[in-house]
Amino acid sequence: MPTIKTLTRDILHFRDARNWAQFHNPKDVAISLTLEAAELLEHFQWKTPAEVKAHIKARKEEISDELADVLYWVLLLGHDLKIDIPAALAAKLKKNAQKYPVAKSKGRITKYTELK
């Protein structure tokens, strides 16, 4: 299985072979990330749970492509901003564990500010 480091290397190779770095600033890369996430979301919009299940089965490759596009932009932005994505995720999970202690949040969808 590829690592974050090898995936990032492959993304940079893809981008640099096309001389696209000149167009990639944090604002536009973040916009691209958001647009790809929206394309992923379109697969589920206005569908019932049963329709979502059927859609996933019928369009799994397309959904996979959209997830890959999101990851592409996440890794590229992380690289360009010198953010270690695995370390950032680990730190965020620690923060979330404090905001959502198991004893108060297990089985609930309540926002952390409303947990009692």
C-alpha positions as CSV (number, residue, x, y, z in Angstrom):
1,M,0.0,0.0,0.0
2,P,1.4,3.4,-0.9
3,T,2.3,5.8,1.9
4,I,1.3,9.5,2.2
5,K,4.9,10.3,1.2
6,T,4.8,8.2,-2.0
7,L,1.4,9.5,-2.9
8,T,2.5,13.1,-2.5
9,R,5.7,12.4,-4.5
10,D,3.5,11.0,-7.3
11,I,1.1,14.0,-7.2
12,L,4.1,16.4,-7.4
13,H,5.5,14.5,-10.3
14,F,2.2,14.6,-12.1
15,R,1.8,18.4,-11.4
16,D,5.4,19.3,-12.2
17,A,5.5,17.3,-15.5
18,R,2.7,19.6,-16.7
19,N,4.3,22.8,-15.2
20,W,1.1,23.5,-13.2
21,A,2.8,24.6,-10.0
22,Q,2.7,28.2,-11.4
23,F,-1.1,28.1,-11.1
24,H,-1.3,26.6,-7.7
25,N,-1.6,29.0,-4.9
26,P,-3.2,28.2,-1.5
27,K,-6.5,29.9,-2.4
28,D,-7.0,28.2,-5.7
29,V,-5.9,24.8,-4.4
30,A,-8.3,25.1,-1.5
31,I,-11.1,26.1,-4.0
32,S,-10.2,23.0,-6.1
33,L,-10.4,20.8,-3.0
34,T,-13.8,22.2,-2.2
35,L,-15.1,21.8,-5.7
36,E,-14.0,18.1,-5.8
37,A,-15.7,17.6,-2.4
38,A,-18.8,19.1,-3.9
39,E,-18.6,16.7,-6.8
40,L,-18.4,13.8,-4.4
41,L,-21.5,15.2,-2.5
42,E,-23.5,15.4,-5.7
43,H,-23.5,11.6,-5.8
44,F,-25.6,11.6,-2.6
45,Q,-27.7,14.7,-2.9
46,W,-31.5,14.3,-2.9
47,K,-31.3,10.5,-2.6
48,T,-33.0,8.4,0.0
49,P,-30.9,5.9,2.0
50,A,-32.1,3.1,-0.3
51,E,-31.2,5.2,-3.4
52,V,-27.8,6.0,-1.9
53,K,-27.1,2.3,-1.4
54,A,-28.1,1.5,-5.0
55,H,-26.1,4.5,-6.4
56,I,-23.0,3.4,-4.6
57,K,-23.3,-0.1,-6.0
58,A,-23.8,1.3,-9.5
59,R,-21.3,4.2,-9.4
60,K,-18.6,3.0,-7.1
61,E,-15.8,3.8,-9.5
62,E,-17.0,7.4,-10.1
63,I,-17.3,7.9,-6.3
64,S,-13.8,6.5,-5.9
65,D,-12.5,8.9,-8.5
66,E,-14.0,11.8,-6.6
67,L,-12.5,10.7,-3.3
68,A,-9.2,10.4,-5.1
69,D,-9.5,13.9,-6.4
70,V,-10.2,15.2,-2.9
71,L,-7.2,13.4,-1.6
72,Y,-5.0,14.7,-4.4
73,W,-5.8,18.3,-3.4
74,V,-5.5,17.6,0.3
75,L,-2.0,16.2,-0.2
76,L,-1.0,18.9,-2.6
77,L,-2.1,21.7,-0.2
78,G,-0.4,19.9,2.7
79,H,2.8,19.8,0.8
80,D,2.7,23.3,-0.5
81,L,1.9,24.7,3.0
82,K,4.4,22.4,4.6
83,I,1.8,20.6,6.8
84,D,2.5,17.0,7.7
85,I,-1.0,15.6,7.1
86,P,-0.6,12.4,9.2
87,A,0.7,14.5,12.1
88,A,-2.1,17.1,11.6
89,L,-4.7,14.3,11.6
90,A,-3.2,12.7,14.7
91,A,-3.3,16.1,16.5
92,K,-6.8,16.7,15.4
93,L,-8.0,13.3,16.6
94,K,-6.5,14.2,20.1
95,K,-8.4,17.5,20.1
96,N,-11.6,15.8,19.0
97,A,-11.2,13.1,21.7
98,Q,-11.1,15.9,24.3
99,K,-14.2,17.7,22.8
100,Y,-16.1,14.5,22.4
101,P,-15.4,12.2,25.4
102,V,-16.8,8.7,25.0
103,A,-18.8,8.9,28.2
104,K,-20.7,12.0,26.9
105,S,-20.8,11.4,23.2
106,K,-21.1,7.7,22.5
107,G,-24.1,7.1,20.3
108,R,-25.0,10.8,20.1
109,I,-24.7,13.3,17.3
110,T,-24.7,16.3,19.6
111,K,-22.2,19.0,18.9
112,Y,-19.4,19.2,21.6
113,T,-20.7,22.6,22.8
114,E,-24.0,21.0,23.7
115,L,-22.7,17.9,25.4
116,K,-23.5,17.7,29.1
